[in-house]
């Protein structure tokens, strides 16, 4: 068969065996079925204008050899290749790419972490890439929380972060960021909770309710809780709030519910941002 890839003036022609491509993915199995197949002069013709010839060359090579030479490719190329492989339902290739990121490609991904994170979570098959992105944010949470893009981040991404033990941030700071995110999802709500109407409370509550069970209130000090959480107690489900108050007010009933976040590197005197100057 003959495959025309790309758009003018950069169209390239590839020759391949249709049976090999059919065996590699259900995408080709459908595209080369009797219902959709096109022939010219007895030859199967397939056109793929939305993929660059350079990317398709790697895809075709992988279909034949099970290998992809990516060592000299930059991060942007790898992302383009991932998208194309996902479109063609080449699950073995998407898995292969994500298991073989080079140091340079990982560095590029980390330098563009927020954009790549939002991109990766649009594709369920990019779980390894999602993990790379979340690990990068966990190591340096300010990448996200001090970014102007923070408020536009998808709730599923934030939820994934809250569920991680290795997120290097004080719990009280995380709580402040979650409150900020919730308020920013409701532009008409004041930043001062004292001025909130019942409708305002409900709006912010609905925005952050899925995060509340993952906030480790028990890892805050009593003064932190009183200063930063108590003003927003209207957002916390009553059973959770009562449990927290019991924890702080009745010491002998205290049970460590969740371990502190991070890898133990943080202290009350030296925070994670300081460590890069010490290490």
PyMOL commands that set and color helices and strands:
alter all, ss='L'
color gray80, all
select helices_A, chain A and resi 18-24+26-31+53-65+75-87+91-99+103-111+113-120+127-139+142-145+150-152+155-162+171-184+193-195+198-212+217-219+222-235+238-249+251-253+272-278
alter helices_A, ss='H'
color red, helices_A
select strands_A, chain A and resi 2-5+12-15+38-40+43-48
alter strands_A, ss='S'
color yellow, strands_A
deselect
rebuild
show_as cartoon
